[in-house]
Amino acid sequence: MFHEFPSKFRALLRNAAGSAYHITIVALSGGIALLLPAGAKQFLSFWSQVEHNKLSLIAVEMTVAVLLIAGMNFLHRSFRDRALAAYATGAGLVSFFPRRARGAERRIRELKADQGTGRTIKVIGSSGYSTLVDQVGDLSSVLDKCLGAQILLVNPYSQETSSRIQAIGHPEFTLDGFREEVRQSIALLKRLKAMGKAVKLKLYADPPLVKMVVLGDYLWLQHYHADLDIETMPEYVLRHNRKTHGLYTLYTHYFEQRWENPEIPEYDLETDELIYRSRTGSELRREQFETTTLPCLETPVVRTRALPADVAQPELRMNDVPEMTYRRMKACSE
């Protein structure tokens, strides 16, 4: 009941604002009609005085010229803005937040809560801490109301992650801190899975490119910058439409390609293992998380759980092995 009250109150305010708008228009129309005769008399009296005074006439002409220039510029900008709005609508862009001010953060949380309720959310992120775990994060309230989630996060034990954090060189952005944030995100997803939600997690090794959240027909997008915090980057909101050239279709297709990529292992939230699959979807092997992600770079011995006899493939073709996995296996053997 308490959760429904704010939405009902906002709907009441919108209806009241619409009624007040119509009342204002009617009142202005009546006022203008009543003042027209008196205004016409005043204008004729003013003009009779101005037409015999050259300075006053020149001043009136200059004033009219300035007003005409301002009016033409306003019309030009209006037509241009309408054209840009049409382009944005065709591309699916419905909102844009250039920076995260206090009011913008509240508005973002409200929109995501409305768009993600009762849906399966899809996320591409870095550690996922600020988005999933933080109590003031964008999806902190959405996760409790969603049906399920497909999450793509950065593997904190990959060589690319270590190289990227070392290249940044920020004293507050350490490798241990990043790994701890990923662990907290995994713990949250485990709790959601224990609640009966269909949650799946995959860990990719390459540097993050975009922070993307798909909430039904809406997609939220930010760009990762090498030297800037993701929270300082502008955020775009795209909406699905029937036009095939919309950006929503482009980015959701990008997400599906990343999600179905066999080189990105799935994280088993029950056993804390990384599951590697072939291009046909069959399971190749499992590795313990935090110990075997980089078998060539770390000292712990690789602990790979063998597959059952009825699942294992006695003659594995190289076409079934992901290219990145094959390169790592070859590098380790050398």
C-alpha positions as CSV (number, residue, x, y, z in Angstrom):
1,M,0.0,0.0,0.0
2,F,2.8,2.4,0.9
3,H,4.7,1.6,-2.3
4,E,1.6,2.3,-4.4
5,F,0.9,5.7,-2.7
6,P,3.7,7.7,-4.5
7,S,2.7,6.5,-7.9
8,K,-1.0,7.4,-7.3
9,F,0.1,10.8,-5.9
10,R,2.2,11.5,-9.0
11,A,-0.7,10.4,-11.3
12,L,-3.0,12.8,-9.3
13,L,-0.6,15.6,-9.8
14,R,-0.3,15.0,-13.5
15,N,-4.1,15.0,-13.9
16,A,-4.3,18.3,-11.9
17,A,-1.6,19.8,-14.0
18,G,-3.4,19.0,-17.2
19,S,-6.7,20.5,-15.9
20,A,-4.9,23.6,-14.7
21,Y,-3.3,24.0,-18.2
22,H,-6.7,23.9,-19.9
23,I,-8.2,26.4,-17.4
24,T,-5.3,28.8,-17.9
25,I,-5.7,28.7,-21.7
26,V,-9.4,29.4,-21.5
27,A,-8.8,32.3,-19.1
28,L,-6.1,33.8,-21.3
29,S,-8.3,33.6,-24.4
30,G,-11.2,35.4,-22.6
31,G,-8.8,38.1,-21.2
32,I,-7.4,38.8,-24.7
33,A,-10.8,39.0,-26.2
34,L,-12.0,41.5,-23.6
35,L,-8.8,43.7,-23.9
36,L,-8.7,43.8,-27.7
37,P,-11.0,46.9,-28.1
38,A,-9.1,48.9,-25.4
39,G,-5.8,47.8,-26.9
40,A,-6.7,48.8,-30.4
41,K,-7.7,52.3,-29.2
42,Q,-4.4,52.7,-27.3
43,F,-2.4,51.5,-30.3
44,L,-4.1,54.0,-32.7
45,S,-3.5,56.8,-30.2
46,F,0.1,55.8,-29.9
47,W,0.7,55.6,-33.6
48,S,-0.9,59.0,-34.3
49,Q,1.8,60.5,-32.0
50,V,4.7,58.4,-33.4
51,E,4.1,59.0,-37.1
52,H,4.9,62.7,-36.8
53,N,8.1,62.1,-34.8
54,K,11.1,60.9,-36.8
55,L,13.1,59.7,-33.8
56,S,10.2,57.8,-32.4
57,L,9.4,56.3,-35.8
58,I,13.0,55.1,-36.2
59,A,13.0,53.6,-32.7
60,V,9.8,51.7,-33.4
61,E,11.2,50.4,-36.7
62,M,14.4,49.2,-35.0
63,T,12.4,47.6,-32.2
64,V,10.3,45.8,-34.8
65,A,13.4,44.7,-36.7
66,V,15.0,43.3,-33.6
67,L,11.8,41.4,-32.7
68,L,11.5,40.0,-36.2
69,I,15.2,38.8,-36.1
70,A,14.6,37.2,-32.7
71,G,11.4,35.6,-33.9
72,M,13.0,34.2,-37.0
73,N,15.9,32.8,-35.0
74,F,13.5,31.2,-32.6
75,L,11.5,29.6,-35.4
76,H,14.8,28.4,-37.0
77,R,15.9,26.8,-33.7
78,S,12.5,25.3,-33.2
79,F,12.5,23.6,-36.6
80,R,16.1,22.4,-36.1
81,D,15.2,21.0,-32.6
82,R,12.2,19.3,-34.0
83,A,14.3,17.7,-36.7
84,L,16.9,16.5,-34.1
85,A,14.1,15.2,-31.9
86,A,12.8,13.2,-34.9
87,Y,16.3,11.8,-35.5
88,A,16.6,10.9,-31.8
89,T,13.1,9.2,-31.8
90,G,14.1,7.2,-34.9
91,A,17.2,6.1,-33.2
92,G,15.3,5.2,-30.0
93,L,16.9,7.8,-27.7
94,V,14.3,9.0,-25.2
95,S,16.4,10.4,-22.3
96,F,19.9,11.8,-21.7
97,F,21.6,12.5,-18.4
98,P,24.8,14.5,-18.9
99,R,25.8,14.3,-15.3
100,R,24.7,12.6,-12.1
101,A,23.4,15.5,-10.0
102,R,21.3,14.7,-6.9
103,G,18.0,15.1,-8.6
104,A,19.2,13.1,-11.6
105,E,20.2,10.1,-9.5
106,R,16.8,10.0,-7.8
107,R,15.1,10.2,-11.2
108,I,17.3,7.5,-12.6
109,R,16.5,5.1,-9.7
110,E,12.8,5.8,-10.1
111,L,12.8,5.1,-13.8
112,K,14.8,1.9,-13.5
113,A,12.5,0.7,-10.7
114,D,9.5,1.2,-12.9
115,Q,11.0,-0.3,-16.0
116,G,12.6,-3.4,-14.3
117,T,9.7,-4.6,-12.2
118,G,8.6,-8.1,-13.2
119,R,11.2,-8.5,-16.0
120,T,14.5,-10.3,-16.6
121,I,17.2,-7.7,-16.5
122,K,20.4,-7.9,-18.5
123,V,23.6,-6.2,-17.4
124,I,27.1,-5.7,-18.7
125,G,29.4,-4.1,-16.2
126,S,32.8,-4.1,-14.6
127,S,32.7,-5.3,-10.9
128,G,29.0,-4.7,-10.5
129,Y,29.4,-3.2,-7.1
130,S,28.1,0.3,-7.7
131,T,25.2,-1.1,-9.8
132,L,24.2,-4.2,-7.9
133,V,25.5,-4.2,-4.4
134,D,25.6,-0.5,-3.3
135,Q,22.4,0.4,-1.4
136,V,22.1,3.6,-3.4
137,G,23.0,1.9,-6.7
138,D,20.8,2.0,-9.8
139,L,19.5,-1.6,-9.5
140,S,19.5,-2.0,-5.7
141,S,15.7,-1.9,-5.6
142,V,15.2,-3.4,-9.1
143,L,16.7,-6.8,-8.2
144,D,14.1,-7.5,-5.5
145,K,11.3,-7.1,-8.1
146,C,12.8,-8.7,-11.2
147,L,12.1,-12.2,-12.4
148,G,15.7,-13.0,-13.2
149,A,19.0,-11.6,-14.3
150,Q,21.7,-12.2,-16.9
151,I,24.9,-10.6,-15.6
152,L,28.2,-10.1,-17.5
153,L,31.1,-8.9,-15.2
154,V,34.8,-8.6,-15.6
155,N,36.9,-11.6,-14.4
156,P,39.0,-10.1,-11.7
157,Y,41.7,-12.8,-12.0
158,S,42.3,-12.3,-15.7
159,Q,45.6,-11.0,-17.1
160,E,43.8,-8.2,-18.9
161,T,42.2,-7.0,-15.6
162,S,45.6,-6.9,-13.8
163,S,47.2,-5.0,-16.7
164,R,44.4,-2.5,-16.8
165,I,44.4,-1.7,-13.1
166,Q,48.2,-1.4,-13.1
167,A,48.0,1.0,-16.1
168,I,45.4,3.2,-14.3
169,G,47.8,3.6,-11.3
170,H,45.2,5.1,-9.0
171,P,46.0,4.6,-5.3
172,E,42.4,3.9,-4.4
173,F,41.7,1.6,-7.3
174,T,43.7,-1.6,-6.4
175,L,43.5,-5.1,-7.7
176,D,42.5,-6.5,-4.3
177,G,39.8,-4.0,-3.9
178,F,38.4,-4.8,-7.3
179,R,38.4,-8.5,-6.6
180,E,36.6,-7.9,-3.3
181,E,33.9,-5.9,-5.2
182,V,33.4,-8.8,-7.6
183,R,33.1,-11.2,-4.6
184,Q,30.4,-9.0,-3.1
185,S,28.5,-8.9,-6.4
186,I,28.7,-12.7,-6.6
187,A,27.4,-13.1,-3.0
188,L,24.4,-10.9,-3.8
189,L,23.6,-13.0,-6.9
190,K,23.8,-16.1,-4.8
191,R,21.2,-14.7,-2.4
192,L,19.0,-13.8,-5.3
193,K,19.3,-17.3,-6.7
194,A,18.5,-18.8,-3.3
195,M,15.3,-16.7,-3.3
196,G,14.2,-18.5,-6.5
197,K,15.2,-16.0,-9.1
198,A,16.6,-17.2,-12.4
199,V,20.1,-15.6,-12.1
200,K,23.0,-16.4,-14.4
201,L,26.5,-14.9,-14.3
202,K,29.3,-14.9,-16.8
203,L,32.8,-13.4,-16.4
204,Y,34.6,-11.9,-19.4
205,A,38.4,-11.2,-19.5
206,D,38.8,-8.3,-21.9
207,P,38.6,-4.6,-20.6
208,P,35.1,-3.3,-20.2
209,L,33.8,-1.1,-23.0
210,V,30.2,-0.1,-22.0
211,K,28.1,-0.3,-18.9
212,M,24.7,-1.5,-20.2
213,V,21.5,-2.4,-18.4
214,V,18.5,-3.8,-20.4
215,L,15.2,-3.4,-18.6
216,G,12.5,-4.8,-20.9
217,D,11.9,-2.2,-23.7
218,Y,14.4,0.2,-22.2
219,L,18.2,0.2,-22.4
220,W,20.6,2.3,-20.2
221,L,24.0,2.9,-21.6
222,Q,27.3,4.5,-20.4
223,H,30.8,4.4,-21.8
224,Y,33.9,3.3,-19.9
225,H,36.7,5.8,-20.2
226,A,40.3,4.9,-19.5
227,D,41.0,8.0,-17.4
228,L,37.6,8.9,-16.0
229,D,35.2,7.4,-13.5
230,I,32.2,5.7,-15.0
231,E,29.9,7.8,-12.8
232,T,31.0,11.0,-14.4
233,M,30.2,9.8,-17.9
234,P,26.8,10.7,-19.5
235,E,24.0,8.1,-19.5
236,Y,21.7,7.5,-22.4
237,V,18.3,5.8,-22.4
238,L,17.2,3.9,-25.5
239,R,13.7,2.5,-26.1
240,H,12.7,-0.4,-28.3
241,N,10.6,0.5,-31.3
242,R,9.4,-1.3,-34.4
243,K,12.1,0.3,-36.6
244,T,15.0,-2.0,-37.2
245,H,17.5,0.8,-37.3
246,G,17.0,1.8,-33.7
247,L,20.1,1.7,-31.4
248,Y,18.2,-0.5,-28.9
249,T,18.3,-3.3,-31.4
250,L,22.0,-2.8,-32.1
251,Y,23.0,-2.9,-28.4
252,T,20.8,-5.8,-27.4
253,H,22.3,-7.7,-30.3
254,Y,25.7,-6.8,-28.9
255,F,24.7,-8.2,-25.5
256,E,23.4,-11.4,-27.0
257,Q,26.6,-11.9,-29.0
258,R,28.6,-11.4,-25.8
259,W,26.4,-13.7,-23.8
260,E,26.5,-16.5,-26.3
261,N,30.3,-16.2,-26.8
262,P,31.8,-19.6,-25.9
263,E,35.1,-18.0,-24.9
264,I,33.2,-16.3,-21.9
265,P,32.8,-18.9,-19.1
266,E,29.6,-19.2,-17.0
267,Y,30.0,-18.9,-13.2
268,D,28.3,-21.7,-11.3
269,L,26.8,-19.9,-8.3
270,E,26.4,-23.2,-6.4
271,T,29.9,-24.6,-6.8
272,D,32.0,-21.5,-7.5
273,E,33.3,-22.9,-10.7
274,L,33.8,-21.5,-14.2
275,I,32.1,-23.6,-16.8
276,Y,33.7,-23.6,-20.3
277,R,31.6,-24.8,-23.2
278,S,32.1,-25.5,-26.8
279,R,30.5,-23.7,-29.7
280,T,27.7,-26.3,-29.7
281,G,27.0,-25.7,-26.0
282,S,28.3,-28.9,-24.6
283,E,30.4,-28.6,-21.4
284,L,34.2,-28.9,-21.9
285,R,35.6,-28.5,-18.4
286,R,35.2,-26.7,-15.1
287,E,37.7,-24.7,-13.2
288,Q,37.7,-23.4,-9.6
289,F,37.2,-19.7,-9.4
290,E,40.1,-17.6,-8.0
291,T,42.7,-20.3,-8.6
292,T,42.6,-21.5,-12.2
293,T,41.6,-18.5,-14.2
294,L,45.2,-17.8,-15.1
295,P,47.0,-21.2,-14.9
296,C,50.1,-19.8,-16.7
297,L,50.5,-16.8,-14.5
298,E,49.7,-18.0,-11.0
299,T,51.4,-20.6,-8.8
300,P,48.4,-22.7,-7.6
301,V,47.9,-26.0,-9.4
302,V,45.1,-26.2,-11.8
303,R,42.2,-28.1,-10.3
304,T,39.9,-29.1,-13.2
305,R,36.9,-31.2,-12.4
306,A,36.7,-34.1,-14.8
307,L,33.4,-34.6,-16.7
308,P,31.4,-37.8,-16.3
309,A,32.2,-40.6,-18.8
310,D,28.9,-40.2,-20.6
311,V,29.5,-36.5,-21.1
312,A,33.2,-36.3,-21.9
313,Q,34.2,-36.3,-25.5
314,P,37.0,-38.8,-26.3
315,E,38.0,-37.1,-29.5
316,L,37.6,-33.4,-29.2
317,R,37.9,-31.5,-32.4
318,M,39.8,-28.2,-32.4
319,N,36.8,-26.5,-34.0
320,D,34.8,-27.1,-30.8
321,V,37.4,-25.4,-28.6
322,P,37.1,-21.6,-28.3
323,E,40.0,-19.8,-30.0
324,M,41.0,-17.9,-26.8
325,T,40.9,-21.1,-24.7
326,Y,43.0,-22.9,-27.4
327,R,45.6,-20.1,-27.3
328,R,45.9,-20.3,-23.5
329,M,46.2,-24.1,-23.6
330,K,48.9,-23.9,-26.2
331,A,50.8,-21.2,-24.4
332,C,50.7,-23.3,-21.2
333,S,52.0,-26.4,-22.9
334,E,54.9,-24.4,-24.3
